[in-house]
Amino acid sequence: MAAKKLCTLVKKGLHKEDPEAYKELLRGARYACKRCGRAAARAKCLCKPTRL
């Protein structure tokens, strides 16, 4: 899967269409987004990442 921002992926319904792929992006979260509050394992998946 190409690296896209979680905001975009959620708007497109990834969390409903492919929950396992969505969980994989979140597993081992080390970053949180300052804008939307989502967490992810990689900073490039977030709009405004900050280290947890």
mmCIF file of the N, C-alpha and C atoms, coordinates in Angstrom:
data_MODEL
# 
_entry.id   MODEL 
# 
loop_
_atom_site.group_PDB 
_atom_site.id 
_atom_site.type_symbol 
_atom_site.label_atom_id 
_atom_site.label_alt_id 
_atom_site.label_comp_id 
_atom_site.label_asym_id 
_atom_site.label_entity_id 
_atom_site.label_seq_id 
_atom_site.pdbx_PDB_ins_code 
_atom_site.Cartn_x 
_atom_site.Cartn_y 
_atom_site.Cartn_z 
_atom_site.occupancy 
_atom_site.B_iso_or_equiv 
_atom_site.pdbx_formal_charge 
_atom_site.auth_seq_id 
_atom_site.auth_comp_id 
_atom_site.auth_asym_id 
_atom_site.auth_atom_id 
_atom_site.pdbx_PDB_model_num 
ATOM 1   N N  . MET A 1 1  ? 0.849   -1.186 0.000  1.00 0.00 ? 1  MET A N  1 
ATOM 2   C CA . MET A 1 1  ? 0.000   0.000  0.000  1.00 0.00 ? 1  MET A CA 1 
ATOM 3   C C  . MET A 1 1  ? 0.886   1.236  0.000  1.00 0.00 ? 1  MET A C  1 
ATOM 4   N N  . ALA A 1 2  ? 0.546   2.166  -0.835 1.00 0.00 ? 2  ALA A N  1 
ATOM 5   C CA . ALA A 1 2  ? 1.293   3.420  -0.879 1.00 0.00 ? 2  ALA A CA 1 
ATOM 6   C C  . ALA A 1 2  ? 1.063   4.189  0.421  1.00 0.00 ? 2  ALA A C  1 
ATOM 7   N N  . ALA A 1 3  ? 2.093   4.870  0.862  1.00 0.00 ? 3  ALA A N  1 
ATOM 8   C CA . ALA A 1 3  ? 1.977   5.635  2.102  1.00 0.00 ? 3  ALA A CA 1 
ATOM 9   C C  . ALA A 1 3  ? 1.085   6.845  1.872  1.00 0.00 ? 3  ALA A C  1 
ATOM 10  N N  . LYS A 1 4  ? -0.038  6.870  2.554  1.00 0.00 ? 4  LYS A N  1 
ATOM 11  C CA . LYS A 1 4  ? -0.953  7.999  2.491  1.00 0.00 ? 4  LYS A CA 1 
ATOM 12  C C  . LYS A 1 4  ? -1.272  8.403  3.915  1.00 0.00 ? 4  LYS A C  1 
ATOM 13  N N  . LYS A 1 5  ? -1.799  9.573  4.068  1.00 0.00 ? 5  LYS A N  1 
ATOM 14  C CA . LYS A 1 5  ? -2.150  10.078 5.385  1.00 0.00 ? 5  LYS A CA 1 
ATOM 15  C C  . LYS A 1 5  ? -3.382  9.342  5.910  1.00 0.00 ? 5  LYS A C  1 
ATOM 16  N N  . LEU A 1 6  ? -3.405  9.083  7.210  1.00 0.00 ? 6  LEU A N  1 
ATOM 17  C CA . LEU A 1 6  ? -4.535  8.379  7.802  1.00 0.00 ? 6  LEU A CA 1 
ATOM 18  C C  . LEU A 1 6  ? -5.848  9.118  7.593  1.00 0.00 ? 6  LEU A C  1 
ATOM 19  N N  . CYS A 1 7  ? -5.817  10.433 7.617  1.00 0.00 ? 7  CYS A N  1 
ATOM 20  C CA . CYS A 1 7  ? -7.042  11.212 7.396  1.00 0.00 ? 7  CYS A CA 1 
ATOM 21  C C  . CYS A 1 7  ? -7.672  10.830 6.056  1.00 0.00 ? 7  CYS A C  1 
ATOM 22  N N  . THR A 1 8  ? -6.863  10.763 5.024  1.00 0.00 ? 8  THR A N  1 
ATOM 23  C CA . THR A 1 8  ? -7.341  10.421 3.680  1.00 0.00 ? 8  THR A CA 1 
ATOM 24  C C  . THR A 1 8  ? -7.847  8.986  3.635  1.00 0.00 ? 8  THR A C  1 
ATOM 25  N N  . LEU A 1 9  ? -7.095  8.083  4.241  1.00 0.00 ? 9  LEU A N  1 
ATOM 26  C CA . LEU A 1 9  ? -7.483  6.673  4.216  1.00 0.00 ? 9  LEU A CA 1 
ATOM 27  C C  . LEU A 1 9  ? -8.802  6.436  4.948  1.00 0.00 ? 9  LEU A C  1 
ATOM 28  N N  . VAL A 1 10 ? -9.008  7.134  6.063  1.00 0.00 ? 10 VAL A N  1 
ATOM 29  C CA . VAL A 1 10 ? -10.261 6.984  6.810  1.00 0.00 ? 10 VAL A CA 1 
ATOM 30  C C  . VAL A 1 10 ? -11.421 7.567  6.015  1.00 0.00 ? 10 VAL A C  1 
ATOM 31  N N  . LYS A 1 11 ? -11.205 8.709  5.371  1.00 0.00 ? 11 LYS A N  1 
ATOM 32  C CA . LYS A 1 11 ? -12.263 9.305  4.541  1.00 0.00 ? 11 LYS A CA 1 
ATOM 33  C C  . LYS A 1 11 ? -12.668 8.370  3.415  1.00 0.00 ? 11 LYS A C  1 
ATOM 34  N N  . LYS A 1 12 ? -11.692 7.601  2.900  1.00 0.00 ? 12 LYS A N  1 
ATOM 35  C CA . LYS A 1 12 ? -11.970 6.655  1.822  1.00 0.00 ? 12 LYS A CA 1 
ATOM 36  C C  . LYS A 1 12 ? -12.527 5.333  2.348  1.00 0.00 ? 12 LYS A C  1 
ATOM 37  N N  . GLY A 1 13 ? -12.574 5.173  3.671  1.00 0.00 ? 13 GLY A N  1 
ATOM 38  C CA . GLY A 1 13 ? -13.183 3.993  4.277  1.00 0.00 ? 13 GLY A CA 1 
ATOM 39  C C  . GLY A 1 13 ? -12.266 2.808  4.500  1.00 0.00 ? 13 GLY A C  1 
ATOM 40  N N  . LEU A 1 14 ? -10.967 3.015  4.529  1.00 0.00 ? 14 LEU A N  1 
ATOM 41  C CA . LEU A 1 14 ? -10.044 1.888  4.727  1.00 0.00 ? 14 LEU A CA 1 
ATOM 42  C C  . LEU A 1 14 ? -10.348 1.138  6.017  1.00 0.00 ? 14 LEU A C  1 
ATOM 43  N N  . HIS A 1 15 ? -10.660 1.855  7.084  1.00 0.00 ? 15 HIS A N  1 
ATOM 44  C CA . HIS A 1 15 ? -10.916 1.220  8.367  1.00 0.00 ? 15 HIS A CA 1 
ATOM 45  C C  . HIS A 1 15 ? -12.127 0.281  8.322  1.00 0.00 ? 15 HIS A C  1 
ATOM 46  N N  . LYS A 1 16 ? -13.031 0.489  7.364  1.00 0.00 ? 16 LYS A N  1 
ATOM 47  C CA . LYS A 1 16 ? -14.194 -0.388 7.197  1.00 0.00 ? 16 LYS A CA 1 
ATOM 48  C C  . LYS A 1 16 ? -13.948 -1.450 6.132  1.00 0.00 ? 16 LYS A C  1 
ATOM 49  N N  . GLU A 1 17 ? -13.288 -1.060 5.040  1.00 0.00 ? 17 GLU A N  1 
ATOM 50  C CA . GLU A 1 17 ? -13.054 -1.979 3.923  1.00 0.00 ? 17 GLU A CA 1 
ATOM 51  C C  . GLU A 1 17 ? -11.966 -3.011 4.218  1.00 0.00 ? 17 GLU A C  1 
ATOM 52  N N  . ASP A 1 18 ? -10.923 -2.592 4.898  1.00 0.00 ? 18 ASP A N  1 
ATOM 53  C CA . ASP A 1 18 ? -9.791  -3.479 5.190  1.00 0.00 ? 18 ASP A CA 1 
ATOM 54  C C  . ASP A 1 18 ? -9.252  -3.186 6.587  1.00 0.00 ? 18 ASP A C  1 
ATOM 55  N N  . PRO A 1 19 ? -9.994  -3.611 7.618  1.00 0.00 ? 19 PRO A N  1 
ATOM 56  C CA . PRO A 1 19 ? -9.591  -3.299 8.995  1.00 0.00 ? 19 PRO A CA 1 
ATOM 57  C C  . PRO A 1 19 ? -8.190  -3.786 9.359  1.00 0.00 ? 19 PRO A C  1 
ATOM 58  N N  . GLU A 1 20 ? -7.774  -4.909 8.793  1.00 0.00 ? 20 GLU A N  1 
ATOM 59  C CA . GLU A 1 20 ? -6.439  -5.435 9.122  1.00 0.00 ? 20 GLU A CA 1 
ATOM 60  C C  . GLU A 1 20 ? -5.335  -4.515 8.598  1.00 0.00 ? 20 GLU A C  1 
ATOM 61  N N  . ALA A 1 21 ? -5.500  -3.978 7.397  1.00 0.00 ? 21 ALA A N  1 
ATOM 62  C CA . ALA A 1 21 ? -4.516  -3.049 6.837  1.00 0.00 ? 21 ALA A CA 1 
ATOM 63  C C  . ALA A 1 21 ? -4.478  -1.772 7.671  1.00 0.00 ? 21 ALA A C  1 
ATOM 64  N N  . TYR A 1 22 ? -5.642  -1.324 8.103  1.00 0.00 ? 22 TYR A N  1 
ATOM 65  C CA . TYR A 1 22 ? -5.721  -0.121 8.947  1.00 0.00 ? 22 TYR A CA 1 
ATOM 66  C C  . TYR A 1 22 ? -5.028  -0.365 10.289 1.00 0.00 ? 22 TYR A C  1 
ATOM 67  N N  . LYS A 1 23 ? -5.286  -1.509 10.897 1.00 0.00 ? 23 LYS A N  1 
ATOM 68  C CA . LYS A 1 23 ? -4.654  -1.852 12.178 1.00 0.00 ? 23 LYS A CA 1 
ATOM 69  C C  . LYS A 1 23 ? -3.138  -1.917 12.045 1.00 0.00 ? 23 LYS A C  1 
ATOM 70  N N  . GLU A 1 24 ? -2.670  -2.423 10.908 1.00 0.00 ? 24 GLU A N  1 
ATOM 71  C CA . GLU A 1 24 ? -1.224  -2.528 10.685 1.00 0.00 ? 24 GLU A CA 1 
ATOM 72  C C  . GLU A 1 24 ? -0.558  -1.151 10.711 1.00 0.00 ? 24 GLU A C  1 
ATOM 73  N N  . LEU A 1 25 ? -1.242  -0.134 10.201 1.00 0.00 ? 25 LEU A N  1 
ATOM 74  C CA . LEU A 1 25 ? -0.701  1.228  10.225 1.00 0.00 ? 25 LEU A CA 1 
ATOM 75  C C  . LEU A 1 25 ? -0.628  1.781  11.646 1.00 0.00 ? 25 LEU A C  1 
ATOM 76  N N  . LEU A 1 26 ? -1.506  1.297  12.515 1.00 0.00 ? 26 LEU A N  1 
ATOM 77  C CA . LEU A 1 26 ? -1.572  1.796  13.887 1.00 0.00 ? 26 LEU A CA 1 
ATOM 78  C C  . LEU A 1 26 ? -0.711  0.993  14.859 1.00 0.00 ? 26 LEU A C  1 
ATOM 79  N N  . ARG A 1 27 ? -0.480  -0.270 14.524 1.00 0.00 ? 27 ARG A N  1 
ATOM 80  C CA . ARG A 1 27 ? 0.248   -1.172 15.419 1.00 0.00 ? 27 ARG A CA 1 
ATOM 81  C C  . ARG A 1 27 ? 1.630   -0.605 15.751 1.00 0.00 ? 27 ARG A C  1 
ATOM 82  N N  . GLY A 1 28 ? 1.945   -0.543 17.031 1.00 0.00 ? 28 GLY A N  1 
ATOM 83  C CA . GLY A 1 28 ? 3.242   -0.024 17.468 1.00 0.00 ? 28 GLY A CA 1 
ATOM 84  C C  . GLY A 1 28 ? 3.345   1.482  17.304 1.00 0.00 ? 28 GLY A C  1 
ATOM 85  N N  . ALA A 1 29 ? 2.232   2.166  17.476 1.00 0.00 ? 29 ALA A N  1 
ATOM 86  C CA . ALA A 1 29 ? 2.184   3.621  17.248 1.00 0.00 ? 29 ALA A CA 1 
ATOM 87  C C  . ALA A 1 29 ? 3.258   4.352  18.053 1.00 0.00 ? 29 ALA A C  1 
ATOM 88  N N  . ARG A 1 30 ? 4.023   5.184  17.346 1.00 0.00 ? 30 ARG A N  1 
ATOM 89  C CA . ARG A 1 30 ? 5.068   5.990  17.978 1.00 0.00 ? 30 ARG A CA 1 
ATOM 90  C C  . ARG A 1 30 ? 4.869   7.472  17.704 1.00 0.00 ? 30 ARG A C  1 
ATOM 91  N N  . TYR A 1 31 ? 3.861   7.797  16.897 1.00 0.00 ? 31 TYR A N  1 
ATOM 92  C CA . TYR A 1 31 ? 3.599   9.193  16.532 1.00 0.00 ? 31 TYR A CA 1 
ATOM 93  C C  . TYR A 1 31 ? 2.110   9.494  16.676 1.00 0.00 ? 31 TYR A C  1 
ATOM 94  N N  . ALA A 1 32 ? 1.803   10.733 16.997 1.00 0.00 ? 32 ALA A N  1 
ATOM 95  C CA . ALA A 1 32 ? 0.419   11.207 17.050 1.00 0.00 ? 32 ALA A CA 1 
ATOM 96  C C  . ALA A 1 32 ? 0.326   12.461 16.189 1.00 0.00 ? 32 ALA A C  1 
ATOM 97  N N  . CYS A 1 33 ? -0.838  12.681 15.616 1.00 0.00 ? 33 CYS A N  1 
ATOM 98  C CA . CYS A 1 33 ? -1.047  13.853 14.774 1.00 0.00 ? 33 CYS A CA 1 
ATOM 99  C C  . CYS A 1 33 ? -1.513  15.025 15.632 1.00 0.00 ? 33 CYS A C  1 
ATOM 100 N N  . LYS A 1 34 ? -0.852  16.155 15.482 1.00 0.00 ? 34 LYS A N  1 
ATOM 101 C CA . LYS A 1 34 ? -1.239  17.365 16.217 1.00 0.00 ? 34 LYS A CA 1 
ATOM 102 C C  . LYS A 1 34 ? -2.573  17.902 15.715 1.00 0.00 ? 34 LYS A C  1 
ATOM 103 N N  . ARG A 1 35 ? -2.933  17.596 14.483 1.00 0.00 ? 35 ARG A N  1 
ATOM 104 C CA . ARG A 1 35 ? -4.155  18.126 13.877 1.00 0.00 ? 35 ARG A CA 1 
ATOM 105 C C  . ARG A 1 35 ? -5.385  17.289 14.244 1.00 0.00 ? 35 ARG A C  1 
ATOM 106 N N  . CYS A 1 36 ? -5.335  15.988 13.999 1.00 0.00 ? 36 CYS A N  1 
ATOM 107 C CA . CYS A 1 36 ? -6.534  15.161 14.181 1.00 0.00 ? 36 CYS A CA 1 
ATOM 108 C C  . CYS A 1 36 ? -6.479  14.221 15.381 1.00 0.00 ? 36 CYS A C  1 
ATOM 109 N N  . GLY A 1 37 ? -5.299  14.029 15.966 1.00 0.00 ? 37 GLY A N  1 
ATOM 110 C CA . GLY A 1 37 ? -5.186  13.177 17.147 1.00 0.00 ? 37 GLY A CA 1 
ATOM 111 C C  . GLY A 1 37 ? -4.991  11.700 16.858 1.00 0.00 ? 37 GLY A C  1 
ATOM 112 N N  . ARG A 1 38 ? -4.957  11.321 15.585 1.00 0.00 ? 38 ARG A N  1 
ATOM 113 C CA . ARG A 1 38 ? -4.725  9.910  15.263 1.00 0.00 ? 38 ARG A CA 1 
ATOM 114 C C  . ARG A 1 38 ? -3.293  9.524  15.613 1.00 0.00 ? 38 ARG A C  1 
ATOM 115 N N  . ALA A 1 39 ? -3.078  8.229  15.813 1.00 0.00 ? 39 ALA A N  1 
ATOM 116 C CA . ALA A 1 39 ? -1.746  7.719  16.118 1.00 0.00 ? 39 ALA A CA 1 
ATOM 117 C C  . ALA A 1 39 ? -1.333  6.734  15.031 1.00 0.00 ? 39 ALA A C  1 
ATOM 118 N N  . ALA A 1 40 ? -0.023  6.653  14.777 1.00 0.00 ? 40 ALA A N  1 
ATOM 119 C CA . ALA A 1 40 ? 0.476   5.744  13.745 1.00 0.00 ? 40 ALA A CA 1 
ATOM 120 C C  . ALA A 1 40 ? 1.895   5.313  14.069 1.00 0.00 ? 40 ALA A C  1 
ATOM 121 N N  . ALA A 1 41 ? 2.303   4.216  13.466 1.00 0.00 ? 41 ALA A N  1 
ATOM 122 C CA . ALA A 1 41 ? 3.651   3.701  13.667 1.00 0.00 ? 41 ALA A CA 1 
ATOM 123 C C  . ALA A 1 41 ? 4.690   4.529  12.905 1.00 0.00 ? 41 ALA A C  1 
ATOM 124 N N  . ARG A 1 42 ? 4.270   5.138  11.780 1.00 0.00 ? 42 ARG A N  1 
ATOM 125 C CA . ARG A 1 42 ? 5.199   5.929  10.957 1.00 0.00 ? 42 ARG A CA 1 
ATOM 126 C C  . ARG A 1 42 ? 4.720   7.375  10.854 1.00 0.00 ? 42 ARG A C  1 
ATOM 127 N N  . ALA A 1 43 ? 5.637   8.297  10.972 1.00 0.00 ? 43 ALA A N  1 
ATOM 128 C CA . ALA A 1 43 ? 5.308   9.725  10.914 1.00 0.00 ? 43 ALA A CA 1 
ATOM 129 C C  . ALA A 1 43 ? 4.713   10.110 9.568  1.00 0.00 ? 43 ALA A C  1 
ATOM 130 N N  . LYS A 1 44 ? 5.147   9.464  8.486  1.00 0.00 ? 44 LYS A N  1 
ATOM 131 C CA . LYS A 1 44 ? 4.677   9.853  7.160  1.00 0.00 ? 44 LYS A CA 1 
ATOM 132 C C  . LYS A 1 44 ? 3.199   9.521  6.935  1.00 0.00 ? 44 LYS A C  1 
ATOM 133 N N  . CYS A 1 45 ? 2.575   8.809  7.861  1.00 0.00 ? 45 CYS A N  1 
ATOM 134 C CA . CYS A 1 45 ? 1.152   8.495  7.756  1.00 0.00 ? 45 CYS A CA 1 
ATOM 135 C C  . CYS A 1 45 ? 0.271   9.569  8.391  1.00 0.00 ? 45 CYS A C  1 
ATOM 136 N N  . LEU A 1 46 ? 0.879   10.587 8.974  1.00 0.00 ? 46 LEU A N  1 
ATOM 137 C CA . LEU A 1 46 ? 0.142   11.623 9.683  1.00 0.00 ? 46 LEU A CA 1 
ATOM 138 C C  . LEU A 1 46 ? 0.376   12.999 9.067  1.00 0.00 ? 46 LEU A C  1 
ATOM 139 N N  . CYS A 1 47 ? -0.597  13.888 9.227  1.00 0.00 ? 47 CYS A N  1 
ATOM 140 C CA . CYS A 1 47 ? -0.509  15.245 8.667  1.00 0.00 ? 47 CYS A CA 1 
ATOM 141 C C  . CYS A 1 47 ? 0.521   16.100 9.405  1.00 0.00 ? 47 CYS A C  1 
ATOM 142 N N  . LYS A 1 48 ? 0.432   16.101 10.730 1.00 0.00 ? 48 LYS A N  1 
ATOM 143 C CA . LYS A 1 48 ? 1.329   16.894 11.564 1.00 0.00 ? 48 LYS A CA 1 
ATOM 144 C C  . LYS A 1 48 ? 1.837   16.008 12.689 1.00 0.00 ? 48 LYS A C  1 
ATOM 145 N N  . PRO A 1 49 ? 2.791   15.121 12.399 1.00 0.00 ? 49 PRO A N  1 
ATOM 146 C CA . PRO A 1 49 ? 3.234   14.148 13.393 1.00 0.00 ? 49 PRO A CA 1 
ATOM 147 C C  . PRO A 1 49 ? 4.089   14.756 14.521 1.00 0.00 ? 49 PRO A C  1 
ATOM 148 N N  . THR A 1 50 ? 3.907   14.163 15.680 1.00 0.00 ? 50 THR A N  1 
ATOM 149 C CA . THR A 1 50 ? 4.744   14.470 16.833 1.00 0.00 ? 50 THR A CA 1 
ATOM 150 C C  . THR A 1 50 ? 5.045   13.137 17.527 1.00 0.00 ? 50 THR A C  1 
ATOM 151 N N  . ARG A 1 51 ? 6.253   12.981 18.008 1.00 0.00 ? 51 ARG A N  1 
ATOM 152 C CA . ARG A 1 51 ? 6.669   11.726 18.636 1.00 0.00 ? 51 ARG A CA 1 
ATOM 153 C C  . ARG A 1 51 ? 5.956   11.557 19.969 1.00 0.00 ? 51 ARG A C  1 
ATOM 154 N N  . LEU A 1 52 ? 5.519   10.320 20.249 1.00 0.00 ? 52 LEU A N  1 
ATOM 155 C CA . LEU A 1 52 ? 4.886   10.018 21.536 1.00 0.00 ? 52 LEU A CA 1 
ATOM 156 C C  . LEU A 1 52 ? 5.939   9.753  22.591 1.00 0.00 ? 52 LEU A C  1 
# 
